[in-house]
Amino acid sequence: MDSPPPRRGLPPAVKAEYFAYRERWDASPILPGPFVTAPEAAGLIRAALAQGEPFSMIRLGDGEGCALFHAGGGQEVLGRFVLARCMSNQFGPRDWPGEELDRMAALMAGACEGASLLTAARRPALHARLIAEPPTKVRDIRDFVGSTWVQHWMAMQDLPARRPVYPETWLHIALLPLLPGLGAGRDLVLVSCRGPDFHARLAAAWGARLAAEVHIPGAASNGDLTGEPLFPDAFPRVQEAVRAAAGPGRLVLVAAGLCAKPLCLDAAGRGAVALDLGSALDVLAGRPVRGYQTADFVRKWRV
């Protein structure tokens, strides 16, 4: 295609594979459902806690889609480009070597395969609106490829036939009013960068026991990265700490970006119920990190 680039400064090979991606996938079927509701998701979580069974809930947004695309999308140049951009946003800019991109992609694929409950990147109507955007008008091909690939990947896996799927990545927000009831009386493990004061406050507000804390480096995109980044530098230490803290009947809440997904799998592997809550934990801590998290929104949910 000799169309103008969707974004200035893109390498020619990346542009070529982006247009090829659009040609191949824009008309392809996506996940039709059936989807679970937030109360149904909470019921699954509650049952796993009551029975002491392992459970992993992960949310798949644009960045996770980029990792899955790199793992199996079949377009190596585009896959490297979009995943490297996502990882630089979260873990700080660097020239990401191929082995680290491959490692993150493999971790993501494994976490998705092992998850008990997943979310999609876009509701079907939003996906349709996104792919209707002319290729030359898309401002960020990383977000486009990541979000649309989640839908195509889920459809190819026929996921609703294999495990529950929630229709979009805002499950963490939909669960906010239900989380205190899930945590009440439970042993709570918190994996976040928000610190011990917040962790203690949250456990007390929910009537939970703070069984363990795993402190992690913050995200570069939120201005919270100081010192070593979570991936790849701190990840082995954090992974071991999560495994040590998890156990049957424990509720593990994780806010760790791309790394939250394999960490939830690690916690579930030790028998825990692990929830990838992302920015919902930031909101509970009183810290807005997304555009929709207005002062009133944060005030309503902070503990």
Secondary structure, DSSP 8 states (H G I E B T S, - for coil): -----SSTT--HHHHHHHHHHHHHHTTS---------HHHHHHHHHHHHHHT--EEEEE--HHHHHHHHHHHSS-HHHHHHHHHHHHHHHH------HHHHHHHHHHHHHHHHH-SEEE-SS-HHHHHHHHTS-GGG-S-HHHHHHHHHHHHHHHHHTGGGTS-EESSTTHHHHTTTTHHHHHTTSEEEEEESS-HHHHHHHHHHHT-EEEEEEE----TTTT---SS-IIIIIHHHHHHHHHHH--TTEEEEE--GGGHHHHHHHHHHTT-EEEE-THHHHHHTT---STT--HHHHHHH--
